[in-house]
Amino acid sequence: MNSKRLIVAAVILPLLFAYIYFLPPFPYFLALLLVVGILAMHEFYVMYNVPRLLYFPGILIGGILFYTFCRYPANSLSGIFLGLFFLLLLRLVFVRTPSKGMSEIGTLGIGFFYISGFLSFQWFLINDVSGIEYIFLLYTSVWLADSAAYYIGTYLGRNKLYPAVSVNKTLEGAVGSVLGGAVGAVIIKIIFRIHNLEVMNAILLGAILGIVAVIGDLIESMFKRDAGVKDSSTLIPGHGGILDKLDGILVAGPILYFILRYF
């Protein structure tokens, strides 16, 4: 399992970083986020066994909402209303039983906000606030936090963090996540020569992202435990699904945006 994780990371990460670095954000980075968001929603809805009649419109509306959030944020509220209205109408007309209506519509709604809504902040980061260097800071900090949490938790973990949600998460792994996040932020600060980010601030920022990455991981673990699955899918060998790799970044993206925007 460890070798698969390393091999896949060694192949995918350089390609991903080159794609983001060398291609203009619009339309390429936006298209990447849209594809990733659609795949993540697919995994989320399959994980919860959403009926196909609602599953396909849910993904379509979720993709449209994501694009609206990013490109036409002033129309986001109208988009949310119309999207939920059409899903409620489809559920009412084509599924002839009220049984599980709330759970099915609720799952679709959470998919919109948890995936499309949270993911859109990465576009705000690169387009409105900071530029490409902070996207790399976000990704590097969260992925190093995730890796440090995995390896430190595996080899040194003794004390369970939140066994009701995730039996494998440990306090030692959470500390590793904080350290990994801080290291990732410092690395990107040095590589991109981010002059307005002092080293101590980079350490603090990365540590915060490391903490948030643990929270994002636990949130997805909560959903997986509720749905009765181990991974969101088996799409990425040794890593699970798209949502499994996205969980920390989904939550860390908005937090980084708010820190840079308001502090």
GIZIJO-V947861 format. One record per pair of residues at least 24 apart in sequence whose C-alpha atoms are under 6 Angstrom apart, sorted by the first residue. I is the first residue (numbers start at 0). J is the second residue. Records with the same first field share a line. If there is no record, write none. Layout:
I->J ; J
This chain:
0->237
3->237
4->237
39->241 ; 242
42->231
47->226
61->111
65->115
69->119
117->249
118->249
120->252 ; 253
121->252
124->256
136->184 ; 187
139->183
140->180 ; 183 ; 184 ; 205
141->180
143->179 ; 180
144->176 ; 179 ; 180 ; 209
145->176
147->175 ; 176 ; 179
148->172 ; 173 ; 175 ; 176
164->221
176->209
177->206 ; 209 ; 210
180->205 ; 206 ; 209
181->205 ; 206
208->251
211->251
212->247
215->246 ; 247 ; 250
216->246 ; 247
